[in-house]
Amino acid sequence: ELAFLQAVDAELAALGVDCRPICGRLQVLESGALRGYGLMLDRLSAADSLRVLEAGVGAHRRLGCGVFVPHKSAAAVGAPA
């Protein structure tokens, strides 16, 4: 998890994106050949959001891995319903 977040930090810095990455659950394909984590990008501006969408993040970005779902704030995540 730590190595994943460090790699994400480096890629976001290279894109000039200022946000707070929050690591989610480990995701593994059935075959086990592809592993990754859920990722929330907290405090992401509209401009930085577009930059992330255009460039992608991670080694498998060209495979279409990842779904970008907007949240209003990280405070809402994990709050009781």
DSSP file (Angstrom, degrees, kcal/mol; ACC not computed):
  #  RESIDUE AA STRUCTURE BP1 BP2  ACC     N-H-->O    O-->H-N    N-H-->O    O-->H-N    TCO  KAPPA ALPHA  PHI   PSI    X-CA   Y-CA   Z-CA
    1    1 A E     >        0   0    0      0, 0.0     4,-2.4     0, 0.0     5,-0.2   0.000 360.0 360.0 360.0 -42.4    0.0    0.0    0.0
    2    2 A L  H  >  +     0   0    0      1,-0.2     4,-2.3     2,-0.2     5,-0.2   0.920 360.0  49.0 -63.7 -44.1    2.8    2.4    0.9
    3    3 A A  H  > S+     0   0    0      2,-0.2     4,-2.2     1,-0.2    -1,-0.2   0.890 110.4  52.7 -62.8 -38.9    4.6    1.8   -2.4
    4    4 A F  H  > S+     0   0    0      2,-0.2     4,-2.5     1,-0.2    -2,-0.2   0.943 110.5  46.3 -60.7 -49.0    1.3    2.3   -4.3
    5    5 A L  H  X S+     0   0    0     -4,-2.4     4,-2.7     1,-0.2    -2,-0.2   0.870 111.0  52.6 -64.7 -36.3    0.7    5.7   -2.6
    6    6 A Q  H  X S+     0   0    0     -4,-2.3     4,-2.1     2,-0.2    -1,-0.2   0.910 110.6  47.6 -64.6 -41.1    4.3    6.8   -3.2
    7    7 A A  H  X S+     0   0    0     -4,-2.2     4,-2.2     2,-0.2    -2,-0.2   0.904 112.5  49.2 -65.6 -41.5    3.9    5.9   -6.9
    8    8 A V  H  X S+     0   0    0     -4,-2.5     4,-2.9     2,-0.2     5,-0.3   0.933 109.8  51.7 -62.6 -46.5    0.6    7.8   -7.1
    9    9 A D  H  X S+     0   0    0     -4,-2.7     4,-2.4     1,-0.2    -2,-0.2   0.913 110.6  48.9 -55.9 -44.6    2.2   10.8   -5.4
   10   10 A A  H  X S+     0   0    0     -4,-2.1     4,-2.1     2,-0.2    -1,-0.2   0.908 112.9  46.5 -64.8 -42.3    5.0   10.9   -7.9
   11   11 A E  H  X S+     0   0    0     -4,-2.2     4,-1.5     2,-0.2    -2,-0.2   0.911 113.4  48.2 -67.8 -41.5    2.7   10.6  -10.9
   12   12 A L  H  X>S+     0   0    0     -4,-2.9     5,-2.8     1,-0.2     4,-0.7   0.901 111.2  50.9 -65.4 -39.7    0.4   13.3   -9.6
   13   13 A A  H ><5S+     0   0    0     -4,-2.4     3,-0.8    -5,-0.3    -1,-0.2   0.904 107.7  53.0 -63.1 -40.7    3.3   15.6   -8.9
   14   14 A A  H 3<5S+     0   0    0     -4,-2.1    -1,-0.2     1,-0.3    -2,-0.2   0.823 110.7  47.7 -63.9 -30.8    4.6   15.1  -12.4
   15   15 A L  H 3<5S-     0   0    0     -4,-1.5    -1,-0.3    -5,-0.1    -2,-0.2   0.583 114.6-119.4 -83.0 -10.6    1.2   16.1  -13.7
   16   16 A G  T <<5 +     0   0    0     -3,-0.8     2,-0.5    -4,-0.7    -3,-0.2   0.769  60.1 154.3  76.3  26.0    1.2   19.2  -11.4
   17   17 A V      < -     0   0    0     -5,-2.8     2,-0.7    -6,-0.2    -1,-0.3  -0.777  31.4-157.1 -93.7 127.1   -1.9   17.9   -9.6
   18   18 A D        +     0   0    0     -2,-0.5    27,-0.4    -3,-0.1     2,-0.3  -0.903  42.2 108.8-107.6 109.4   -2.4   19.1   -6.1
   19   19 A C        -     0   0    0     -2,-0.7    24,-0.2    25,-0.1    25,-0.1  -0.930  67.1 -98.6-160.8-179.1   -4.7   16.8   -4.0
   20   20 A R  E     -A   42   0A   0     22,-3.0    22,-2.5    -2,-0.3     2,-0.2  -0.924  33.9-148.1-116.1 105.5   -4.6   14.3   -1.2
   21   21 A P  E     -A   41   0A   0      0, 0.0     2,-0.5     0, 0.0    20,-0.2  -0.534  11.1-165.4 -73.8 136.5   -4.6   10.6   -2.4
   22   22 A I  E     -A   40   0A   0     18,-3.0    18,-2.7    -2,-0.2     2,-0.2  -0.988  16.1-132.6-124.9 122.9   -6.4    8.2   -0.1
   23   23 A C  E     -A   39   0A   0     -2,-0.5    16,-0.2    16,-0.2     2,-0.1  -0.526  24.4-171.5 -79.2 136.8   -5.8    4.5   -0.6
   24   24 A G  E     -     0   0A   0     14,-3.4    -1,-0.1     1,-0.3     3,-0.1  -0.112  39.8 -37.8-105.2-154.5   -8.8    2.1   -0.8
   25   25 A R  E     -     0   0A   0     12,-0.1    13,-2.1     1,-0.1     2,-0.3  -0.323  62.3-102.5 -72.4 150.8   -9.2   -1.6   -0.8
   26   26 A L  E     -A   37   0A   0     11,-0.2     2,-0.4    -3,-0.1    11,-0.3  -0.562  36.1-157.5 -69.4 133.6   -6.9   -4.0   -2.7
   27   27 A Q  E     -A   36   0A   0      9,-4.4     9,-2.4    -2,-0.3     2,-0.4  -0.965  11.1-176.7-116.7 132.0   -8.5   -5.2   -6.0
   28   28 A V  E     -A   35   0A   0     -2,-0.4     7,-0.2     7,-0.2     2,-0.0  -0.995  22.9-128.8-132.1 130.3   -7.3   -8.4   -7.6
   29   29 A L    >   -     0   0    0      5,-2.3     3,-1.7    -2,-0.4     5,-0.1  -0.365  37.1-103.0 -68.4 157.7   -8.5   -9.9  -10.9
   30   30 A E  T 3  S+     0   0    0      1,-0.3    -1,-0.1     2,-0.1    -2,-0.0   0.864 123.5  50.6 -51.0 -41.2   -9.6  -13.6  -10.7
   31   31 A S  T 3  S-     0   0    0      1,-0.1    -1,-0.3     3,-0.0    -2,-0.0   0.708 103.8-132.4 -72.7 -17.8   -6.3  -14.7  -12.3
   32   32 A G  S <  S+     0   0    0     -3,-1.7    -2,-0.1     2,-0.2    -1,-0.1   0.447  76.6 115.3  80.4  -0.3   -4.3  -12.7   -9.8
   33   33 A A  S    S+     0   0    0      1,-0.2     2,-0.5    -5,-0.0    -3,-0.1   0.752  72.6  45.4 -74.6 -23.7   -2.2  -11.3  -12.7
   34   34 A L        +     0   0    0     -5,-0.1    -5,-2.3     2,-0.0     2,-0.3  -0.979  67.9 172.3-127.9 122.9   -3.4   -7.7  -12.1
   35   35 A R  E     +A   28   0A   0     -2,-0.5     2,-0.3    -7,-0.2    -7,-0.2  -0.947   8.5 144.1-128.8 147.9   -3.6   -6.1   -8.7
   36   36 A G  E     -A   27   0A   0     -9,-2.4    -9,-4.4    -2,-0.3     2,-0.3  -0.965  35.9-109.4-166.8 178.0   -4.3   -2.5   -7.6
   37   37 A Y  E     -A   26   0A   0     -2,-0.3   -11,-0.2   -11,-0.3   -12,-0.1  -0.863  29.8-107.8-119.2 151.6   -6.0   -0.4   -5.0
   38   38 A G  E     -     0   0A   0    -13,-2.1   -14,-3.4    -2,-0.3     2,-0.4  -0.479  41.7-157.9 -66.0 151.1   -9.1    1.8   -5.0
   39   39 A L  E     -A   23   0A   0    -16,-0.2     2,-0.4    -2,-0.1   -16,-0.2  -0.984  16.3-166.3-143.3 128.2   -8.0    5.4   -4.9
   40   40 A M  E     -A   22   0A   0    -18,-2.7   -18,-3.0    -2,-0.4     2,-0.8  -0.940  10.4-154.1-109.5 135.5   -9.7    8.6   -3.8
   41   41 A L  E >   -A   21   0A   0     -2,-0.4     3,-0.6   -20,-0.2     2,-0.2  -0.858  19.7-162.8-109.3  96.0   -8.3   12.0   -4.8
   42   42 A D  E 3   +A   20   0A   0    -22,-2.5   -22,-3.0    -2,-0.8    31,-0.1  -0.487  67.9  18.7 -81.7 146.7   -9.5   14.4   -2.1
   43   43 A R  T 3  S+     0   0    0      1,-0.2     2,-0.5   -24,-0.2    -1,-0.2   0.879  82.6 164.2  62.8  41.1   -9.4   18.1   -2.6
   44   44 A L    <   -     0   0    0     -3,-0.6    -1,-0.2   -25,-0.1   -25,-0.1  -0.801  30.0-138.1 -92.9 122.7   -9.1   17.8   -6.4
   45   45 A S     >  -     0   0    0     -2,-0.5     4,-2.5   -27,-0.4     5,-0.1  -0.282  24.0-108.9 -73.3 165.2   -9.9   21.0   -8.3
   46   46 A A  H  > S+     0   0    0      2,-0.2     4,-1.9     1,-0.2     5,-0.1   0.906 120.7  48.6 -60.9 -42.0  -11.9   20.9  -11.5
   47   47 A A  H  > S+     0   0    0      1,-0.2     4,-1.9     2,-0.2    -1,-0.2   0.914 113.0  46.6 -66.1 -42.7   -8.9   21.7  -13.6
   48   48 A D  H  > S+     0   0    0      1,-0.2     4,-2.4     2,-0.2    -1,-0.2   0.856 107.7  58.2 -67.7 -33.9   -6.8   19.0  -11.9
   49   49 A S  H  X S+     0   0    0     -4,-2.5     4,-2.3     1,-0.2    -1,-0.2   0.926 107.5  46.3 -59.7 -45.2   -9.7   16.5  -12.3
   50   50 A L  H  X S+     0   0    0     -4,-1.9     4,-2.6     2,-0.2    -1,-0.2   0.888 109.7  54.5 -64.3 -39.1   -9.6   17.1  -16.1
   51   51 A R  H  X S+     0   0    0     -4,-1.9     4,-2.4     2,-0.2     5,-0.3   0.913 110.2  46.2 -61.4 -42.9   -5.8   16.7  -16.1
   52   52 A V  H  X S+     0   0    0     -4,-2.4     4,-2.7     2,-0.2    -2,-0.2   0.905 112.5  50.6 -66.1 -41.8   -6.1   13.3  -14.3
   53   53 A L  H  < S+     0   0    0     -4,-2.3    -2,-0.2    -5,-0.2    -1,-0.2   0.905 114.3  44.1 -62.0 -41.7   -8.8   12.2  -16.7
   54   54 A E  H  < S+     0   0    0     -4,-2.6    -2,-0.2    -5,-0.1    -1,-0.2   0.906 126.1  29.0 -70.7 -42.8   -6.8   13.1  -19.7
   55   55 A A  H  < S-     0   0    0     -4,-2.4    -2,-0.2    -5,-0.2    -3,-0.2   0.828  94.4-152.0 -90.1 -34.2   -3.5   11.6  -18.6
   56   56 A G     <  -     0   0    0     -4,-2.7     2,-0.4    -5,-0.3    -3,-0.1  -0.042  11.2-109.7  78.1 169.3   -4.6    8.8  -16.3
   57   57 A V        +     0   0    0     -4,-0.1     3,-0.2     4,-0.0   -49,-0.1  -1.000  67.0  30.6-139.2 136.3   -2.6    7.4  -13.4
   58   58 A G  S >  S-     0   0    0     -2,-0.4     3,-1.3     1,-0.1     4,-0.2  -0.087  87.5 -77.0 102.7 160.6   -0.8    4.0  -13.1
   59   59 A A  T 3  S+     0   0    0      1,-0.3     3,-0.3     2,-0.1    -1,-0.1   0.741 125.8  48.3 -66.3 -25.2    0.9    1.5  -15.3
   60   60 A H  T > >S+     0   0    0      1,-0.2     3,-1.4    -3,-0.2     5,-1.3   0.082  70.5 117.2-106.6  23.7   -2.3    0.1  -16.7
   61   61 A R  G X 5S+     0   0    0     -3,-1.3     3,-1.2     1,-0.3    -1,-0.2   0.818  73.3  58.3 -61.2 -31.0   -4.0    3.3  -17.6
   62   62 A R  G 3 5S+     0   0    0     -3,-0.3    -1,-0.3     1,-0.2    -2,-0.1   0.656  97.6  61.8 -74.5 -15.0   -4.0    2.3  -21.3
   63   63 A L  G < 5S-     0   0    0     -3,-1.4    -1,-0.2     2,-0.0    -2,-0.2   0.496 117.9-111.0 -85.3  -4.4   -6.0   -0.8  -20.4
   64   64 A G  T < 5 +     0   0    0     -3,-1.2    -3,-0.2    -4,-0.3     2,-0.2   0.674  59.2 163.7  82.8  16.9   -8.9    1.3  -19.1
   65   65 A C      < +     0   0    0     -5,-1.3    -1,-0.2    -7,-0.0    -2,-0.0  -0.459  40.7  40.8 -68.3 139.6   -8.3    0.3  -15.5
   66   66 A G        -     0   0    0     -2,-0.2     2,-0.4   -10,-0.1   -28,-0.0   0.166  64.9-130.7 101.9 143.1  -10.0    2.6  -13.1
   67   67 A V        -     0   0    0      2,-0.1     2,-0.7    -2,-0.0    -1,-0.0  -0.999  16.7-141.5-127.0 130.2  -13.4    4.4  -12.9
   68   68 A F        +     0   0    0     -2,-0.4    -2,-0.0   -15,-0.0   -15,-0.0  -0.838  25.9 173.5 -97.9 111.1  -13.5    8.1  -12.0
   69   69 A V        -     0   0    0     -2,-0.7     2,-0.1     2,-0.0    -2,-0.1  -0.971  26.4-131.5-120.8 118.0  -16.4    8.8   -9.7
   70   70 A P        -     0   0    0      0, 0.0     2,-0.3     0, 0.0     3,-0.1  -0.416  21.2-171.1 -71.7 142.9  -16.8   12.3   -8.3
   71   71 A H        -     0   0    0     -2,-0.1     3,-0.1     1,-0.1    -2,-0.0  -0.941  25.9-136.8-123.4 149.1  -17.4   12.9   -4.6
   72   72 A K  S    S-     0   0    0     -2,-0.3     2,-0.3     1,-0.3    -1,-0.1   0.868  83.6 -17.6 -73.0 -35.9  -18.2   16.2   -3.0
   73   73 A S    >   -     0   0    0      1,-0.1     3,-1.0    -3,-0.1     4,-0.4  -0.978  53.7-119.3-165.4 155.2  -15.8   15.5   -0.1
   74   74 A A  G >  S+     0   0    0     -2,-0.3     3,-0.9     1,-0.2    -1,-0.1   0.714 106.2  75.1 -69.9 -20.0  -14.0   12.8    1.7
   75   75 A A  G 3  S+     0   0    0      1,-0.2    -1,-0.2     3,-0.1     4,-0.0   0.815  91.0  55.7 -61.8 -30.2  -15.9   13.7    4.8
   76   76 A A  G X  S+     0   0    0     -3,-1.0     3,-1.3     2,-0.1     2,-0.4   0.726  86.5  95.2 -75.8 -21.7  -19.0   11.9    3.3
   77   77 A V  T <  S+     0   0    0     -3,-0.9    -6,-0.0    -4,-0.4    -3,-0.0  -0.561  98.9   6.8 -74.9 127.5  -17.1    8.7    2.8
   78   78 A G  T 3  S+     0   0    0     -2,-0.4    -1,-0.3     1,-0.3    -2,-0.1   0.432  94.0 137.6  82.6  -1.1  -17.7    6.3    5.7
   79   79 A A    <   -     0   0    0     -3,-1.3    -1,-0.3     1,-0.1    -3,-0.0  -0.514  65.8 -95.6 -74.6 146.2  -20.2    8.5    7.3
   80   80 A P              0   0    0      0, 0.0    -1,-0.1     0, 0.0     0, 0.0  -0.330 360.0 360.0 -61.7 142.6  -23.3    6.7    8.7
   81   81 A A              0   0    0     -3,-0.1    -2,-0.0    -2,-0.0     0, 0.0   0.458 360.0 360.0 -82.3 360.0  -26.2    6.7    6.3
